[in-house]
């Protein structure tokens, strides 16, 4: 699905996993703030529904391209679409794979499934970064890699997902050191009412978790505030926003 033309003077953001949850909420925040968007998700109908709602905001262009971020051809298509407008300045690696539900202990974790989790959560973001760097270096742009407290805490049964996010965080740190002209954030939105979080706690009531729409403004503030590269947590940024 393609929206209207790219609007001159507006930056373009590529956001993966934007059909629902935090990715969708962030895409709405970016659109309201005047960004052109390229968005991605595996489910075409859900992605196009999100794109149609974003398009109703009447802001910049939104292009929805469905596919699997771990597919090299799909990754190349996404970056090519984002670069069309000539002002590709933001890559948000939001798409993630939880793994089996319920979450298994490491002693029973199927290795082939863990390889798939790492393919989506670590290798796919790195591939998109590699493809995007020529544009992002030129624009002094930003990479955002979505992470989790599971990357830094030893939660039982979170070994697969948590270790993949720990790997993504280390890639982010090194990327920030190697690419001085690109800002790199690894951003933890915290627990939220999302499909993935429900899959992590099957049968449990997660209605007490915040909605993604309440966390997305924190990342928008981080991006548009041009903070230095580093690890940021949504709850801390939101507290700062209340105090200003």
C-alpha positions as a Markdown table, in Angstrom:
| # | Residue | x | y | z |
|---|---|---|---|---|
| 1 | Unk | 0.0 | 0.0 | 0.0 |
| 2 | Unk | 1.3 | 3.4 | -1.0 |
| 3 | Unk | 0.2 | 6.8 | 0.3 |
| 4 | Unk | 0.6 | 10.2 | -1.3 |
| 5 | Unk | 3.9 | 11.7 | -2.5 |
| 6 | Unk | 6.8 | 12.3 | -0.1 |
| 7 | Unk | 6.5 | 15.8 | 1.3 |
| 8 | Unk | 9.6 | 18.0 | 0.8 |
| 9 | Unk | 11.3 | 19.0 | 4.0 |
| 10 | Unk | 10.0 | 16.0 | 5.9 |
| 11 | Unk | 12.3 | 13.3 | 7.0 |
| 12 | Unk | 11.6 | 9.6 | 6.3 |
| 13 | Unk | 11.5 | 6.9 | 9.0 |
| 14 | Unk | 11.5 | 3.1 | 8.4 |
| 15 | Unk | 9.7 | 1.3 | 11.2 |
| 16 | Unk | 9.5 | -2.5 | 11.3 |
| 17 | Unk | 6.8 | -4.4 | 13.1 |
| 18 | Unk | 4.4 | -1.5 | 12.7 |
| 19 | Unk | 1.0 | -3.3 | 12.3 |
| 20 | Unk | 0.3 | -3.4 | 16.0 |
| 21 | Unk | 1.6 | -2.8 | 19.5 |
| 22 | Unk | 4.5 | -0.4 | 20.1 |
| 23 | Unk | 5.5 | -0.2 | 16.4 |
| 24 | Unk | 2.0 | 0.9 | 15.4 |
| 25 | Unk | 1.8 | 3.4 | 18.2 |
| 26 | Unk | 5.2 | 4.9 | 17.3 |
| 27 | Unk | 4.2 | 5.2 | 13.6 |
| 28 | Unk | 1.2 | 7.2 | 14.6 |
| 29 | Unk | 3.4 | 9.5 | 16.8 |
| 30 | Unk | 5.9 | 10.0 | 14.0 |
| 31 | Unk | 3.1 | 10.7 | 11.4 |
| 32 | Unk | 1.6 | 13.3 | 13.7 |
| 33 | Unk | 5.0 | 14.9 | 14.1 |
| 34 | Unk | 5.4 | 15.3 | 10.4 |
| 35 | Unk | 7.4 | 12.3 | 9.2 |
| 36 | Unk | 7.1 | 10.3 | 6.0 |
| 37 | Unk | 6.9 | 6.6 | 6.8 |
| 38 | Unk | 7.8 | 3.2 | 5.4 |
| 39 | Unk | 6.3 | 0.5 | 7.7 |
| 40 | Unk | 6.6 | -3.2 | 7.7 |
| 41 | Unk | 5.0 | -6.3 | 9.3 |
| 42 | Unk | 4.4 | -9.9 | 8.3 |
| 43 | Unk | 0.6 | -9.8 | 8.3 |
| 44 | Unk | -0.4 | -7.8 | 5.2 |
| 45 | Unk | -4.0 | -7.1 | 6.2 |
| 46 | Unk | -3.1 | -5.8 | 9.7 |
| 47 | Unk | -0.3 | -3.7 | 8.2 |
| 48 | Unk | -2.5 | -2.2 | 5.5 |
| 49 | Unk | -5.2 | -1.4 | 8.1 |
| 50 | Unk | -2.6 | 0.4 | 10.2 |
| 51 | Unk | -1.4 | 2.3 | 7.2 |
| 52 | Unk | -4.9 | 3.4 | 6.2 |
| 53 | Unk | -5.4 | 4.9 | 9.7 |
| 54 | Unk | -2.1 | 6.7 | 9.6 |
| 55 | Unk | -2.9 | 8.0 | 6.1 |
| 56 | Unk | -6.1 | 9.6 | 7.5 |
| 57 | Unk | -3.9 | 11.9 | 9.6 |
| 58 | Unk | -3.1 | 13.7 | 6.3 |
| 59 | Unk | 0.5 | 14.1 | 7.2 |
| 60 | Unk | 3.4 | 12.7 | 5.0 |
| 61 | Unk | 3.5 | 9.7 | 2.8 |
| 62 | Unk | 3.1 | 6.2 | 4.4 |
| 63 | Unk | 4.1 | 3.1 | 2.4 |
| 64 | Unk | 3.3 | -0.3 | 3.8 |
| 65 | Unk | 5.4 | -3.2 | 2.7 |
| 66 | Unk | 4.5 | -6.6 | 4.2 |
| 67 | Unk | 7.1 | -9.3 | 4.6 |
| 68 | Unk | 9.6 | -11.0 | 7.0 |
| 69 | Unk | 12.4 | -8.8 | 8.2 |
| 70 | Unk | 14.8 | -11.8 | 8.2 |
| 71 | Unk | 14.3 | -12.1 | 4.4 |
| 72 | Unk | 17.3 | -10.3 | 2.7 |
| 73 | Unk | 15.2 | -9.3 | -0.3 |
| 74 | Unk | 12.5 | -7.8 | 1.9 |
| 75 | Unk | 15.0 | -5.9 | 3.9 |
| 76 | Unk | 16.5 | -4.4 | 0.7 |
| 77 | Unk | 13.0 | -3.5 | -0.5 |
| 78 | Unk | 12.3 | -1.6 | 2.7 |
| 79 | Unk | 15.5 | 0.4 | 2.6 |
| 80 | Unk | 15.1 | 1.2 | -1.0 |
| 81 | Unk | 11.6 | 2.5 | -0.4 |
| 82 | Unk | 12.8 | 4.6 | 2.6 |
| 83 | Unk | 15.6 | 6.2 | 0.5 |
| 84 | Unk | 13.3 | 7.3 | -2.3 |
| 85 | Unk | 12.5 | 10.6 | -0.8 |
| 86 | Unk | 16.2 | 11.5 | -0.4 |
| 87 | Unk | 15.9 | 12.3 | 3.4 |
| 88 | Unk | 16.0 | 8.9 | 5.1 |
| 89 | Unk | 17.1 | 9.7 | 8.6 |
| 90 | Unk | 15.5 | 7.2 | 11.0 |
| 91 | Unk | 15.6 | 3.4 | 11.2 |
| 92 | Unk | 13.5 | 1.8 | 14.0 |
| 93 | Unk | 14.2 | -2.0 | 14.4 |
| 94 | Unk | 11.0 | -2.8 | 16.3 |
| 95 | Unk | 10.0 | -6.2 | 14.8 |
| 96 | Unk | 10.8 | -9.0 | 17.2 |
| 97 | Unk | 10.1 | -12.7 | 17.7 |
| 98 | Unk | 9.3 | -13.9 | 21.3 |
| 99 | Unk | 9.8 | -17.6 | 20.6 |
| 100 | Unk | 7.7 | -20.5 | 22.0 |
| 101 | Unk | 4.7 | -19.9 | 24.2 |
| 102 | Unk | 4.8 | -20.7 | 27.0 |
| 103 | Unk | 8.4 | -19.8 | 27.3 |
| 104 | Unk | 10.7 | -22.8 | 27.8 |
| 105 | Unk | 13.7 | -23.1 | 30.1 |
| 106 | Unk | 17.1 | -23.1 | 28.4 |
| 107 | Unk | 17.6 | -26.8 | 29.1 |
| 108 | Unk | 14.6 | -27.6 | 26.9 |
| 109 | Unk | 14.9 | -24.8 | 24.3 |
| 110 | Unk | 14.8 | -26.1 | 20.8 |
| 111 | Unk | 18.0 | -25.0 | 19.1 |
| 112 | Unk | 16.4 | -24.6 | 15.7 |
| 113 | Unk | 13.7 | -22.3 | 17.2 |
| 114 | Unk | 16.3 | -20.3 | 19.0 |
| 115 | Unk | 18.2 | -19.8 | 15.7 |
| 116 | Unk | 15.0 | -18.3 | 14.3 |
| 117 | Unk | 14.6 | -16.0 | 17.3 |
| 118 | Unk | 18.2 | -14.7 | 16.8 |
| 119 | Unk | 17.6 | -14.4 | 13.0 |
| 120 | Unk | 14.7 | -12.0 | 13.6 |
| 121 | Unk | 15.9 | -10.2 | 16.7 |
| 122 | Unk | 19.6 | -9.8 | 16.0 |
| 123 | Unk | 20.7 | -10.6 | 12.4 |
| 124 | Unk | 17.7 | -8.9 | 10.7 |
| 125 | Unk | 18.2 | -5.6 | 12.5 |
| 126 | Unk | 21.9 | -5.7 | 11.7 |
| 127 | Unk | 21.2 | -6.3 | 8.0 |
| 128 | Unk | 18.8 | -3.3 | 8.0 |
| 129 | Unk | 21.5 | -1.2 | 9.7 |
| 130 | Unk | 24.1 | -2.2 | 7.1 |
| 131 | Unk | 21.8 | -1.4 | 4.2 |
| 132 | Unk | 20.7 | 1.9 | 5.8 |
| 133 | Unk | 24.1 | 3.2 | 6.8 |
| 134 | Unk | 24.9 | 5.0 | 3.5 |
| 135 | Unk | 21.8 | 7.1 | 3.9 |
| 136 | Unk | 22.0 | 7.5 | 7.7 |
| 137 | Unk | 25.7 | 8.6 | 7.5 |
| 138 | Unk | 24.8 | 11.2 | 5.0 |
| 139 | Unk | 21.9 | 12.6 | 6.9 |
| 140 | Unk | 23.5 | 12.1 | 10.3 |
| 141 | Unk | 20.5 | 10.0 | 11.1 |
| 142 | Unk | 19.4 | 7.7 | 13.9 |
| 143 | Unk | 19.1 | 4.0 | 14.5 |
| 144 | Unk | 16.7 | 2.8 | 17.2 |
| 145 | Unk | 16.9 | -0.9 | 18.3 |
| 146 | Unk | 14.0 | -2.0 | 20.6 |
| 147 | Unk | 15.3 | -3.9 | 23.6 |
| 148 | Unk | 13.9 | -5.2 | 26.9 |
| 149 | Unk | 14.8 | -5.5 | 30.5 |
| 150 | Unk | 15.1 | -9.2 | 29.7 |
| 151 | Unk | 18.4 | -8.3 | 28.0 |
| 152 | Unk | 19.9 | -7.2 | 31.3 |
| 153 | Unk | 18.0 | -9.3 | 34.0 |
| 154 | Unk | 18.2 | -13.0 | 34.5 |
| 155 | Unk | 14.5 | -13.9 | 34.4 |
| 156 | Unk | 13.8 | -17.6 | 34.4 |
| 157 | Unk | 12.4 | -18.9 | 31.1 |
| 158 | Unk | 13.3 | -15.7 | 29.3 |
| 159 | Unk | 16.7 | -17.0 | 28.2 |
| 160 | Unk | 16.0 | -17.2 | 24.5 |
| 161 | Unk | 14.4 | -13.9 | 24.0 |
| 162 | Unk | 16.5 | -12.2 | 26.6 |
| 163 | Unk | 19.8 | -13.4 | 25.1 |
| 164 | Unk | 18.8 | -12.3 | 21.7 |
| 165 | Unk | 18.0 | -8.8 | 23.0 |
| 166 | Unk | 21.3 | -8.8 | 24.9 |
| 167 | Unk | 23.1 | -9.5 | 21.6 |
| 168 | Unk | 21.2 | -6.7 | 20.0 |
| 169 | Unk | 22.2 | -4.3 | 22.8 |
| 170 | Unk | 25.9 | -5.2 | 22.4 |
| 171 | Unk | 25.6 | -4.7 | 18.6 |
| 172 | Unk | 24.1 | -1.3 | 19.4 |
| 173 | Unk | 27.0 | -0.3 | 21.7 |
| 174 | Unk | 29.6 | -1.2 | 19.1 |
| 175 | Unk | 27.7 | 0.4 | 16.3 |
| 176 | Unk | 27.6 | 3.6 | 18.3 |
| 177 | Unk | 31.3 | 3.5 | 18.8 |
| 178 | Unk | 32.0 | 2.7 | 15.2 |
| 179 | Unk | 29.6 | 5.2 | 13.6 |
| 180 | Unk | 30.2 | 8.6 | 15.0 |
| 181 | Unk | 28.0 | 10.3 | 12.4 |
| 182 | Unk | 25.0 | 8.2 | 13.3 |
| 183 | Unk | 23.1 | 8.3 | 16.6 |
| 184 | Unk | 22.3 | 4.9 | 18.1 |
| 185 | Unk | 19.6 | 4.2 | 20.7 |
| 186 | Unk | 18.8 | 0.9 | 22.3 |
| 187 | Unk | 15.4 | 1.7 | 23.8 |
| 188 | Unk | 13.4 | -0.3 | 26.4 |
| 189 | Unk | 9.7 | 0.5 | 26.3 |
| 190 | Unk | 8.9 | -1.6 | 29.3 |
| 191 | Unk | 6.0 | -4.0 | 29.8 |
| 192 | Unk | 3.0 | -3.2 | 27.7 |
| 193 | Unk | -0.4 | -4.6 | 26.7 |
| 194 | Unk | 0.7 | -6.2 | 23.5 |
| 195 | Unk | 0.1 | -9.5 | 21.7 |
| 196 | Unk | 3.7 | -10.5 | 22.3 |
| 197 | Unk | 3.4 | -9.8 | 26.0 |
| 198 | Unk | 0.2 | -11.8 | 26.2 |
| 199 | Unk | 2.0 | -14.7 | 24.5 |
| 200 | Unk | 4.7 | -14.6 | 27.1 |
| 201 | Unk | 2.1 | -14.9 | 29.9 |
| 202 | Unk | -0.6 | -17.2 | 28.3 |
| 203 | Unk | -3.9 | -17.2 | 30.2 |
| 204 | Unk | -2.9 | -14.3 | 32.5 |
| 205 | Unk | -4.6 | -11.0 | 32.7 |
| 206 | Unk | -2.2 | -8.3 | 31.5 |
| 207 | Unk | -4.7 | -5.5 | 31.5 |
| 208 | Unk | -2.7 | -3.7 | 34.3 |
| 209 | Unk | 0.2 | -3.1 | 31.8 |
| 210 | Unk | 0.4 | 0.3 | 30.1 |
| 211 | Unk | -0.9 | 0.6 | 26.6 |
| 212 | Unk | 1.8 | 1.1 | 23.9 |
| 213 | Unk | 0.3 | 4.5 | 23.0 |
| 214 | Unk | 1.4 | 5.7 | 26.5 |
| 215 | Unk | 5.1 | 4.7 | 25.8 |
| 216 | Unk | 5.6 | 5.8 | 22.2 |
| 217 | Unk | 5.8 | 9.6 | 23.1 |
| 218 | Unk | 8.9 | 8.8 | 25.1 |
| 219 | Unk | 10.7 | 7.5 | 22.1 |
| 220 | Unk | 9.6 | 10.4 | 19.9 |
| 221 | Unk | 11.0 | 12.8 | 22.5 |
| 222 | Unk | 14.3 | 10.8 | 22.5 |
| 223 | Unk | 14.5 | 10.9 | 18.7 |
| 224 | Unk | 13.6 | 14.5 | 18.2 |
| 225 | Unk | 15.6 | 15.7 | 21.2 |
| 226 | Unk | 18.8 | 14.5 | 19.6 |
| 227 | Unk | 20.0 | 12.8 | 22.8 |
| 228 | Unk | 23.5 | 11.1 | 22.7 |
| 229 | Unk | 23.7 | 7.5 | 21.8 |
| 230 | Unk | 23.0 | 5.1 | 24.6 |
| 231 | Unk | 20.4 | 2.9 | 26.4 |
| 232 | Unk | 17.2 | 4.6 | 27.4 |
| 233 | Unk | 14.1 | 3.4 | 29.3 |
| 234 | Unk | 10.6 | 4.7 | 28.5 |
| 235 | Unk | 9.6 | 5.1 | 32.1 |
| 236 | Unk | 12.5 | 7.3 | 32.9 |
| 237 | Unk | 12.0 | 9.5 | 29.9 |
| 238 | Unk | 8.3 | 9.9 | 30.7 |
| 239 | Unk | 9.2 | 10.9 | 34.2 |
| 240 | Unk | 11.5 | 13.6 | 32.8 |
| 241 | Unk | 8.7 | 14.8 | 30.5 |
| 242 | Unk | 6.3 | 15.2 | 33.4 |
| 243 | Unk | 8.9 | 17.2 | 35.2 |
| 244 | Unk | 9.5 | 19.7 | 32.4 |
